[in-house]
Amino acid sequence: MGLADNEIIKIAIAEDHTLFRQAISIQINTWDSYKVILEAANGRELLDNIRPRRQPDIVLLDLNMPVMDGYETLKALKNDFPDIKVIVLTGYHSEELILQIIRLGARGYLNKNEETPSIKKSHRRNAAYRLLFQRPYGCTAYEKSAAKQIA
């Protein structure tokens, strides 16, 4: 089951760098059919502010945050809110990282150096319940293999 074409996609952002978090939020809120409903500086703040009637469709989740990092937050989201799709925001890329976030339940990842149109495209894909991995040159054979294992 996916979202209807005219349905608003609700986004939450968990990122400890305030300027980066606010810039993403401002950009996303200019797009039709998207609305940032929650911003948090760490995983604990995110989890404490998710409400059943105002639950995000997608969480953009930084991995390295104080108080509660993205790995622990991802585990908690998958356990407590399994319908929320999570896109990991990271500046890192390795096969180990990809496999770890897949196993924890991430629907994809975006490099923090990507332009915002790539982020917009990934939101629509994840809202439609597809797996996404974003890289400047596409998925590696390893990523494709890993994605097939959990699809």
N, C-alpha and C positions, 0 to 999 in steps of 0.2 A: 504494500500500500504506500503510495507516494502523496506528495502534496499537490493540490489542485494548482493550475497555472496562475490563478488570481489570489491565492492564499499568501499572506504575509509570512515570510520566513523569519522566525525570531532567533536572534543571535545573542550569545553571552561570550564575553571575552575575559579570560583570566591571564593576566600579564603583569608582571611587577614593575616594568618600566612605564611610568605614567604617560610620558609624552608619546611613546609608541602605541600604547593602549588607546589613548584618546584620539590619536590620528587615525587609527584603524576604525574606531567607532564613528568619527565624523564622516569618513569616506563611505562606510557602509550605509549610514543613514541618508546619504544622498541618492542611493539606488532605489528604484521602484521595487516594491515587494520585499524589501529587507528592513528590519528594524532591530537595532541593538537594544535589548531590554535589560541587560545586566553587565556591569563592568566590575571586575574584582582584581585586587592586587596580589592574591594568592589563592591557592586551592581551598583553604578553609573558608575564606570569605565567599568564594563562589558557592560552595556547598551550603553554607549557612543562609544564603539568599535565594536559592532556587525554591520556588513555590509551585505546588501541583497545578494550580490554575493559570500560572504564568511561567510555565516551564519552557526553556528555549528548545528550539528544534536542533540547533547546532551550537557547540561550544568550540571556540578557538582557544586552545590551551597551550600556554608556554610550559616547557618542561622544568626549567630552572627558576624556581621562585622560593622566597622565604616562607616560613611557617608550615606550609604543606606544598610540596613540589608537584609537578605535573604527573609524575608516575603514580604517586599515591592518590592524587585527585582522579586520574583516569580509572584506577581500580574502584574507587568509591562511586564514581559516576556509573560505571558499568554494573555495579552491584545495586545501587539505590535508584538509578534512573536509566534503565537499559534502553529506552527509546531515544534518548538523546544521542545524536551523532557527534563525535569528537574529531576535530581536525587539530593535530599537533602543530604548533608553531615552533620552529627551531632554526638555528643557524648551523646546526650540525647535520652531517649525513654519513652514515655508515650502515653496512648490512646488519650489524648487531642491533643498532638503534631501530631500524625498520622492523626487524623481526620482533624485537621487544615491544614496540608500541602496537604492532598487529596483535600479538598475543594478549596484550592488556585491553584490547578492544577498540583501538583507534580506527577510524574509517579512512584516515589519510594523514598526510603531513604536507606542510607548506614551508618552504625556506623563507626566512624573514627577509631575504633580499629580493623576493618576487615583487612584481608590480601588482597593484590592487585589482586590475581586471582578472588576473589569474585566481586571486582569492574569490572574486565574485563568481567565476565559473565553477570553482570547487564547491561553493555553498550550494548552488543549484544542483550539482551532481549529488552531493551528500544528502540534500533534502529529498532527492528522488531515490534515496537508498542505494546508491552505488558506491563502490570502493574507489578511492582516489589517492594517488600518490603523485605529487608534483615535483618535477625536477626540470631544470633548464633544458635538458636534452631528452626528456621522456624517461620512461621506466627502464631500469636495467633488467636483464634476464632474471636476475635474482629476485627483484621486486615483483615481477610478473609471476614467478613461481610461487613466491610467498603469498601473493594475493589470491591465487587459485586455490591454495591450501585452505584458506579460511572462507572463501566465497560460498 
